[in-house]
């Protein structure tokens, strides 16, 4: 099988099934093989996460990098994140800019208020940098 070309990361403590429809549409409409995964302590993964020097989102970034390596995914990925999955996708892109073909940060929630404020708080600096200087500027 060909390795995936897109990664969809659900938000919160939601399992990958919460984003299955989005991943299916992306695969069907864009013709991409999509990786839909459970982060640590979500879905089918273990609820136990070791206490390490890194934060859980940083561990998740390492997990995703290792997972892509194990799948033989060498080409840059289209990263799609939902809510906190957007934060993880943005961190992944900033740590591995050569592995990021594109970045779609999709907020969830009340479709305005909190989502608008949180998107600026979480991603404003990265979005401004990427808009001005491309993905290389985010690193």
ZAKOL-68742 format. One line per field, with one value per residue: residue number from 0; chain; z, x, y of N, C-alpha, C, O in turn. Coordinates in steps of 0.2 Angstrom, whole numbers, plus 5000, padded with zeros to 4 digits. Each point is the difference from the previous one (the first is absolute). Last residue first. Layout:
loza <- (NUM | ...);
zaza <- (A | ...);
n_z <- (Z | ...);
n_x <- (X | ...);
n_y <- (Y | ...);
ca_z <- (Z | ...);
ca_x <- (X | ...);
ca_y <- (Y | ...);
c_z <- (Z | ...);
c_x <- (X | ...);
c_y <- (Y | ...);
o_z <- (Z | ...);
o_x <- (X | ...);
o_y <- (Y | ...);
REM end
This chain:
loza <- (138 | 137 | 136 | 135 | 134 | 133 | 132 | 131 | 130 | 129 | 128 | 127 | 126 | 125 | 124 | 123 | 122 | 121 | 120 | 119 | 118 | 117 | 116 | 115 | 114 | 113 | 112 | 111 | 110 | 109 | 108 | 107 | 106 | 105 | 104 | 103 | 102 | 101 | 100 | 99 | 98 | 97 | 96 | 95 | 94 | 93 | 92 | 91 | 90 | 89 | 88 | 87 | 86 | 85 | 84 | 83 | 82 | 81 | 80 | 79 | 78 | 77 | 76 | 75 | 74 | 73 | 72 | 71 | 70 | 69 | 68 | 67 | 66 | 65 | 64 | 63 | 62 | 61 | 60 | 59 | 58 | 57 | 56 | 55 | 54 | 53 | 52 | 51 | 50 | 49 | 48 | 47 | 46 | 45 | 44 | 43 | 42 | 41 | 40 | 39 | 38 | 37 | 36 | 35 | 34 | 33 | 32 | 31 | 30 | 29 | 28 | 27 | 26 | 25 | 24 | 23 | 22 | 21 | 20 | 19 | 18 | 17 | 16 | 15 | 14 | 13 | 12 | 11 | 10 | 9 | 8 | 7 | 6 | 5 | 4 | 3 | 2 | 1 | 0);
zaza <- (A | A | A | A | A | A | A | A | A | A | A | A | A | A | A | A | A | A | A | A | A | A | A | A | A | A | A | A | A | A | A | A | A | A | A | A | A | A | A | A | A | A | A | A | A | A | A | A | A | A | A | A | A | A | A | A | A | A | A | A | A | A | A | A | A | A | A | A | A | A | A | A | A | A | A | A | A | A | A | A | A | A | A | A | A | A | A | A | A | A | A | A | A | A | A | A | A | A | A | A | A | A | A | A | A | A | A | A | A | A | A | A | A | A | A | A | A | A | A | A | A | A | A | A | A | A | A | A | A | A | A | A | A | A | A | A | A | A | A);
n_z <- (5059 | 4983 | 4972 | 4975 | 4983 | 4983 | 4995 | 5008 | 5015 | 5024 | 5027 | 5017 | 5016 | 5028 | 5025 | 5013 | 5018 | 5027 | 5006 | 4983 | 5000 | 5020 | 4998 | 4987 | 5009 | 5019 | 4991 | 4983 | 4994 | 5024 | 5002 | 4992 | 4977 | 4988 | 4979 | 4982 | 4980 | 4984 | 4989 | 5021 | 5011 | 5004 | 5026 | 5031 | 5025 | 4999 | 4995 | 5021 | 5016 | 4994 | 5005 | 5025 | 5007 | 4993 | 5014 | 5020 | 4987 | 4982 | 4972 | 4981 | 4978 | 4980 | 4991 | 4986 | 4999 | 5001 | 5012 | 5003 | 5027 | 5027 | 5007 | 5013 | 5029 | 5018 | 5006 | 5020 | 5028 | 5013 | 5010 | 5026 | 5025 | 5009 | 5016 | 5029 | 5017 | 5013 | 5009 | 5008 | 5006 | 4986 | 4999 | 4991 | 4998 | 4973 | 4978 | 4981 | 5001 | 5005 | 5014 | 4981 | 4975 | 4974 | 4972 | 4971 | 4974 | 4971 | 4971 | 4977 | 4981 | 5005 | 5010 | 5020 | 5027 | 5021 | 5016 | 5024 | 5026 | 5018 | 5018 | 5027 | 5029 | 5027 | 5007 | 5016 | 5031 | 5023 | 5019 | 4990 | 4977 | 4975 | 4974 | 4974 | 4975 | 4974 | 4982 | 5003 | 4990 | 4990 | 4993);
n_x <- (5045 | 4980 | 5006 | 4998 | 4976 | 4992 | 4998 | 4976 | 4979 | 5004 | 5000 | 4976 | 4988 | 5008 | 4990 | 4974 | 4988 | 4986 | 4979 | 4978 | 4976 | 4978 | 4976 | 4976 | 4980 | 4978 | 4974 | 4983 | 4986 | 5002 | 5019 | 5028 | 5017 | 5025 | 5022 | 5021 | 5024 | 5022 | 5018 | 5018 | 5017 | 5025 | 5002 | 5004 | 5001 | 4975 | 4975 | 4984 | 4981 | 4973 | 4979 | 4985 | 4976 | 4973 | 4981 | 4980 | 4975 | 4994 | 5015 | 5019 | 5021 | 5016 | 5029 | 5022 | 5020 | 5010 | 4987 | 4996 | 4992 | 5013 | 5004 | 4981 | 4996 | 5014 | 4993 | 4981 | 5005 | 5009 | 4984 | 4988 | 5011 | 4996 | 4977 | 4999 | 5020 | 5022 | 5019 | 4989 | 4986 | 4978 | 4976 | 4977 | 4977 | 5001 | 4988 | 4987 | 4986 | 5016 | 5016 | 5024 | 4997 | 4994 | 4988 | 5002 | 5010 | 4997 | 5006 | 4985 | 4991 | 4978 | 4972 | 4995 | 5010 | 4989 | 4977 | 5000 | 5005 | 4980 | 4984 | 5008 | 5002 | 4991 | 5014 | 5026 | 4999 | 5004 | 4998 | 5008 | 4994 | 5012 | 5008 | 5011 | 5017 | 5011 | 5011 | 5005 | 5003 | 5000 | 5005);
n_y <- (5137 | 5012 | 5008 | 4983 | 4998 | 5024 | 5022 | 5019 | 4986 | 4985 | 5011 | 5004 | 4980 | 4993 | 5012 | 4994 | 4978 | 4997 | 5020 | 5004 | 4984 | 5002 | 5016 | 4993 | 4982 | 5006 | 5012 | 4987 | 4980 | 4979 | 4973 | 4995 | 5001 | 4997 | 5007 | 4986 | 5005 | 4983 | 4993 | 4984 | 4985 | 5018 | 5016 | 4993 | 5012 | 5015 | 4986 | 4988 | 5014 | 5004 | 4981 | 4998 | 5015 | 4992 | 4984 | 5008 | 5008 | 4985 | 5001 | 4986 | 5006 | 4983 | 4997 | 4987 | 4981 | 4980 | 4972 | 4973 | 4989 | 5005 | 5029 | 5017 | 5002 | 5018 | 5028 | 5007 | 5004 | 5024 | 5021 | 5001 | 5010 | 5027 | 5009 | 4998 | 5013 | 4998 | 4992 | 4973 | 4976 | 4985 | 4984 | 4982 | 4994 | 4981 | 4992 | 5001 | 5028 | 5020 | 5008 | 5001 | 4996 | 4995 | 5006 | 4994 | 5011 | 4991 | 5008 | 5008 | 5014 | 5020 | 4996 | 4978 | 5001 | 5015 | 4993 | 4985 | 5009 | 5011 | 4985 | 4990 | 5010 | 4990 | 4974 | 4996 | 5002 | 5013 | 5017 | 5030 | 5007 | 4994 | 4996 | 4985 | 5005 | 4985 | 4994 | 4966 | 4976 | 4975 | 4974);
ca_z <- (5003 | 5006 | 5005 | 5003 | 5005 | 4998 | 4998 | 4998 | 4994 | 4994 | 4998 | 4997 | 4994 | 4994 | 4998 | 4997 | 4993 | 4999 | 5005 | 5000 | 4994 | 5001 | 5005 | 4997 | 4995 | 5002 | 5006 | 5000 | 4993 | 4999 | 5006 | 5001 | 5006 | 5000 | 5007 | 5001 | 5007 | 5002 | 4994 | 4999 | 5000 | 4993 | 4994 | 4994 | 5001 | 5002 | 4995 | 4995 | 5003 | 4999 | 4993 | 4998 | 5003 | 4996 | 4995 | 5002 | 5006 | 5003 | 5007 | 5001 | 5007 | 5001 | 5001 | 5004 | 4997 | 4999 | 4997 | 4994 | 4994 | 5000 | 4998 | 4992 | 4996 | 5000 | 4996 | 4993 | 4999 | 4999 | 4994 | 4994 | 4999 | 4997 | 4993 | 4996 | 5001 | 4995 | 5000 | 4997 | 5002 | 5004 | 4997 | 5004 | 5004 | 5007 | 5003 | 5001 | 4996 | 4997 | 5004 | 5007 | 5004 | 5007 | 5006 | 5005 | 5006 | 5006 | 5005 | 5005 | 4997 | 4999 | 4995 | 4994 | 4996 | 4998 | 4995 | 4994 | 4997 | 4997 | 4994 | 4994 | 4994 | 5000 | 4997 | 4993 | 4996 | 4995 | 5002 | 5007 | 5005 | 5004 | 5007 | 5004 | 5007 | 5005 | 4998 | 5000 | 5007 | 5000 | 5000);
ca_x <- (5005 | 4996 | 5000 | 5006 | 5001 | 4999 | 5006 | 5005 | 4997 | 5000 | 5007 | 5003 | 4996 | 5002 | 5007 | 5001 | 5003 | 5004 | 5005 | 5005 | 5004 | 5005 | 5005 | 5003 | 5004 | 5006 | 5003 | 5001 | 5000 | 4994 | 4996 | 4994 | 4998 | 4993 | 4999 | 4993 | 4997 | 4995 | 4998 | 4994 | 4995 | 5001 | 4997 | 5002 | 5006 | 5005 | 5002 | 5003 | 5006 | 5004 | 5002 | 5005 | 5006 | 5003 | 5004 | 5007 | 5000 | 4994 | 4998 | 4993 | 4998 | 4995 | 4993 | 4997 | 4997 | 5006 | 4998 | 5004 | 4995 | 4999 | 5006 | 5001 | 4995 | 5002 | 5006 | 4998 | 4996 | 5005 | 5003 | 4996 | 5001 | 5007 | 5000 | 4996 | 4993 | 4996 | 5002 | 5006 | 5002 | 5005 | 5006 | 5006 | 4999 | 5000 | 5007 | 5002 | 4997 | 4993 | 4995 | 5001 | 5006 | 4999 | 5004 | 4996 | 5001 | 5000 | 4999 | 5006 | 5003 | 5007 | 5000 | 4996 | 5002 | 5007 | 4999 | 4997 | 5006 | 5005 | 4996 | 5000 | 5002 | 4997 | 4993 | 5000 | 5004 | 4996 | 5001 | 4998 | 5001 | 4994 | 5000 | 4995 | 4999 | 4997 | 5003 | 4996 | 5000 | 5003 | 4996);
ca_y <- (4996 | 4998 | 5005 | 5001 | 4995 | 4993 | 4997 | 5005 | 5004 | 4996 | 4999 | 5006 | 5002 | 4995 | 5002 | 5006 | 5000 | 4994 | 4999 | 5005 | 4999 | 4995 | 5003 | 5005 | 4997 | 4997 | 5002 | 5007 | 5003 | 5005 | 5003 | 4997 | 5000 | 5000 | 5001 | 5002 | 5000 | 5005 | 5003 | 5003 | 4994 | 4996 | 5003 | 4996 | 4996 | 5004 | 5004 | 4995 | 4998 | 5005 | 5001 | 4995 | 5002 | 5006 | 4996 | 4999 | 5002 | 5003 | 4999 | 5002 | 4999 | 5005 | 4999 | 5004 | 5006 | 5004 | 5006 | 5002 | 4999 | 4993 | 4996 | 5001 | 4996 | 4992 | 4999 | 5001 | 4994 | 4995 | 5002 | 4998 | 4993 | 4999 | 5002 | 4995 | 5001 | 5004 | 5007 | 5001 | 5007 | 5001 | 5004 | 5001 | 5006 | 4999 | 5000 | 4994 | 4995 | 5001 | 5001 | 4997 | 5002 | 5002 | 4996 | 5002 | 4997 | 5004 | 4995 | 4999 | 4994 | 5002 | 5006 | 4999 | 4995 | 5003 | 5005 | 4996 | 4997 | 5005 | 5003 | 4996 | 5003 | 5007 | 5000 | 5002 | 4995 | 4996 | 4993 | 4998 | 5004 | 5002 | 4999 | 5003 | 4998 | 5005 | 5007 | 5005 | 5003 | 5007 | 5006);
c_z <- (5004 | 5004 | 5007 | 5006 | 5003 | 5006 | 4998 | 4996 | 4998 | 4994 | 4993 | 4997 | 4997 | 4994 | 4994 | 4998 | 4997 | 4994 | 4999 | 5006 | 4999 | 4994 | 5001 | 5005 | 4997 | 4995 | 5002 | 5006 | 5000 | 4994 | 4998 | 5006 | 5001 | 5008 | 5001 | 5007 | 5000 | 5007 | 5001 | 4993 | 4999 | 5000 | 4994 | 4993 | 4994 | 5001 | 5002 | 4995 | 4996 | 5003 | 4999 | 4993 | 4999 | 5003 | 4995 | 4995 | 5003 | 5007 | 5002 | 5008 | 5001 | 5007 | 5000 | 5001 | 5005 | 4997 | 5000 | 4997 | 4994 | 4994 | 4999 | 4998 | 4993 | 4996 | 4999 | 4995 | 4992 | 4997 | 4998 | 4993 | 4994 | 4999 | 4997 | 4993 | 4996 | 5002 | 4995 | 5001 | 4997 | 5002 | 5005 | 4996 | 5004 | 5004 | 5008 | 5003 | 5002 | 4996 | 4997 | 5004 | 5006 | 5004 | 5006 | 5006 | 5005 | 5006 | 5007 | 5004 | 5004 | 4997 | 4998 | 4996 | 4993 | 4995 | 4997 | 4994 | 4994 | 4996 | 4996 | 4994 | 4994 | 4994 | 4999 | 4996 | 4993 | 4997 | 4995 | 5001 | 5007 | 5006 | 5004 | 5007 | 5002 | 5007 | 5004 | 4998 | 5000 | 5007 | 5000);
c_x <- (5005 | 5005 | 4997 | 5001 | 5007 | 5001 | 5000 | 5006 | 5006 | 4997 | 4999 | 5007 | 5004 | 4996 | 5002 | 5007 | 5002 | 5004 | 5004 | 5005 | 5005 | 5004 | 5006 | 5006 | 5005 | 5005 | 5007 | 5004 | 5001 | 5000 | 4995 | 4997 | 4993 | 4998 | 4992 | 4999 | 4993 | 4997 | 4995 | 4999 | 4993 | 4995 | 5001 | 4997 | 5002 | 5007 | 5006 | 5004 | 5004 | 5007 | 5004 | 5003 | 5006 | 5007 | 5003 | 5004 | 5007 | 5001 | 4994 | 4999 | 4994 | 4997 | 4995 | 4992 | 4997 | 4998 | 5005 | 4998 | 5004 | 4995 | 4999 | 5006 | 5001 | 4995 | 5002 | 5006 | 4998 | 4997 | 5006 | 5003 | 4996 | 5001 | 5007 | 4999 | 4997 | 4993 | 4996 | 5002 | 5007 | 5001 | 5005 | 5005 | 5006 | 4998 | 4999 | 5007 | 5003 | 4998 | 4993 | 4994 | 5000 | 5006 | 4997 | 5002 | 4995 | 5001 | 5001 | 4998 | 5007 | 5004 | 5007 | 5001 | 4997 | 5003 | 5007 | 4999 | 4997 | 5005 | 5005 | 4996 | 5000 | 5002 | 4997 | 4993 | 5000 | 5004 | 4997 | 5002 | 4998 | 5002 | 4994 | 5000 | 4994 | 4999 | 4996 | 5003 | 4995 | 4999 | 5004);
c_y <- (5005 | 4996 | 4998 | 5005 | 5001 | 4996 | 4993 | 4996 | 5005 | 5004 | 4996 | 4998 | 5006 | 5002 | 4995 | 5002 | 5006 | 5000 | 4994 | 4999 | 5005 | 4999 | 4995 | 5003 | 5006 | 4998 | 4997 | 5002 | 5007 | 5004 | 5004 | 5004 | 4997 | 5001 | 5001 | 4999 | 5003 | 4999 | 5005 | 5003 | 5003 | 4994 | 4997 | 5004 | 4996 | 4997 | 5004 | 5004 | 4996 | 4999 | 5006 | 5000 | 4995 | 5002 | 5005 | 4996 | 4999 | 5002 | 5003 | 4999 | 5003 | 4999 | 5006 | 4999 | 5005 | 5007 | 5005 | 5006 | 5001 | 4998 | 4993 | 4997 | 5001 | 4996 | 4993 | 4999 | 5000 | 4994 | 4995 | 5002 | 4998 | 4992 | 4999 | 5002 | 4994 | 5000 | 5004 | 5007 | 5001 | 5008 | 5001 | 5004 | 5002 | 5007 | 4999 | 4999 | 4993 | 4994 | 5002 | 5002 | 4996 | 5002 | 5002 | 4996 | 5004 | 4996 | 5004 | 4994 | 4999 | 4994 | 5002 | 5006 | 4999 | 4994 | 5002 | 5005 | 4996 | 4997 | 5005 | 5002 | 4996 | 5004 | 5006 | 4999 | 5002 | 4995 | 4995 | 4993 | 4997 | 5004 | 5003 | 4999 | 5004 | 4997 | 5005 | 5007 | 5006 | 5003 | 5006);
o_z <- (5003 | 5006 | 5005 | 5004 | 5006 | 5005 | 4999 | 4995 | 4994 | 4994 | 4995 | 4995 | 4993 | 4994 | 4995 | 4994 | 4995 | 5000 | 5001 | 4999 | 4998 | 5000 | 4999 | 4998 | 4998 | 5000 | 4998 | 5001 | 4995 | 4999 | 4996 | 5003 | 4995 | 5003 | 4999 | 5003 | 4998 | 5003 | 4996 | 4998 | 4999 | 4994 | 4995 | 4997 | 5000 | 4999 | 4996 | 4998 | 4999 | 4997 | 4997 | 4999 | 4999 | 4997 | 4997 | 5001 | 4997 | 5004 | 4998 | 5002 | 4999 | 5002 | 5002 | 4995 | 5005 | 5001 | 5005 | 4994 | 4994 | 4997 | 4996 | 4994 | 4996 | 4997 | 4995 | 4995 | 4997 | 4996 | 4995 | 4995 | 4997 | 4995 | 4994 | 4996 | 4995 | 5004 | 5001 | 5002 | 5003 | 4995 | 5005 | 4994 | 5003 | 4997 | 5003 | 5002 | 5005 | 4999 | 5003 | 5000 | 5002 | 5000 | 5001 | 5000 | 5001 | 5001 | 5000 | 5003 | 4997 | 4997 | 4994 | 4994 | 4995 | 4995 | 4994 | 4995 | 4995 | 4995 | 4994 | 4994 | 4995 | 4998 | 4996 | 4995 | 4998 | 4998 | 5001 | 4998 | 5000 | 5002 | 5000 | 5002 | 5000 | 5000 | 5000 | 5000 | 4994 | 5003 | 5003);
o_x <- (5004 | 5000 | 5002 | 5004 | 5000 | 5002 | 5005 | 5003 | 5000 | 5002 | 5004 | 5001 | 5000 | 5004 | 5004 | 5001 | 5003 | 5006 | 5006 | 5006 | 5006 | 5006 | 5006 | 5005 | 5005 | 5006 | 5005 | 5006 | 4999 | 4996 | 4996 | 5003 | 4996 | 5000 | 4998 | 4999 | 4999 | 5001 | 5001 | 5003 | 4995 | 4999 | 4996 | 4996 | 5006 | 5005 | 5005 | 5005 | 5006 | 5005 | 5005 | 5006 | 5006 | 5005 | 5005 | 5006 | 5005 | 5002 | 4998 | 5000 | 4999 | 4997 | 5003 | 4997 | 4997 | 5003 | 5002 | 5001 | 4997 | 5001 | 5002 | 5000 | 4999 | 5002 | 5002 | 4999 | 5001 | 5002 | 5000 | 4999 | 5002 | 5003 | 5000 | 5001 | 5003 | 4997 | 4999 | 4996 | 5004 | 5000 | 4999 | 5002 | 5000 | 5002 | 4995 | 5002 | 4999 | 5005 | 4996 | 4997 | 4995 | 5005 | 4997 | 5000 | 5001 | 4998 | 5005 | 4995 | 5004 | 5005 | 5001 | 5001 | 5003 | 5002 | 5001 | 5002 | 5004 | 5002 | 5000 | 5003 | 5003 | 4996 | 4995 | 5000 | 4996 | 5006 | 4998 | 5006 | 4997 | 5006 | 4999 | 5000 | 5000 | 4999 | 5002 | 5006 | 4998 | 4995 | 5006);
o_y <- (4997 | 5000 | 5003 | 4999 | 4998 | 5002 | 4996 | 5002 | 5001 | 4999 | 5001 | 5003 | 5000 | 5000 | 5003 | 5002 | 5000 | 4998 | 5001 | 5002 | 4999 | 4999 | 5001 | 5001 | 4999 | 5000 | 5002 | 4998 | 5004 | 5005 | 4998 | 5003 | 4999 | 4995 | 5005 | 4995 | 5005 | 4995 | 5005 | 5005 | 4996 | 4998 | 5001 | 4997 | 4999 | 5002 | 5001 | 4998 | 5001 | 5002 | 4999 | 5000 | 5002 | 5001 | 4999 | 5000 | 5003 | 4995 | 5006 | 4994 | 5006 | 4995 | 5005 | 4998 | 4998 | 5005 | 5003 | 5001 | 4999 | 4994 | 4996 | 4997 | 4995 | 4995 | 4998 | 4996 | 4995 | 4996 | 4997 | 4996 | 4995 | 4998 | 4998 | 4996 | 4998 | 4996 | 5006 | 5004 | 4997 | 5004 | 5003 | 4997 | 5005 | 5005 | 5001 | 4995 | 4998 | 4996 | 5002 | 5006 | 4997 | 4996 | 5006 | 4994 | 5006 | 4994 | 5004 | 4999 | 4997 | 5001 | 5003 | 4999 | 5000 | 5002 | 5001 | 4999 | 5000 | 5001 | 5000 | 4999 | 5002 | 5004 | 5001 | 5004 | 5005 | 5001 | 4994 | 4998 | 4995 | 5000 | 5006 | 4994 | 5007 | 4994 | 5006 | 5001 | 5002 | 4999 | 5000);
REM end
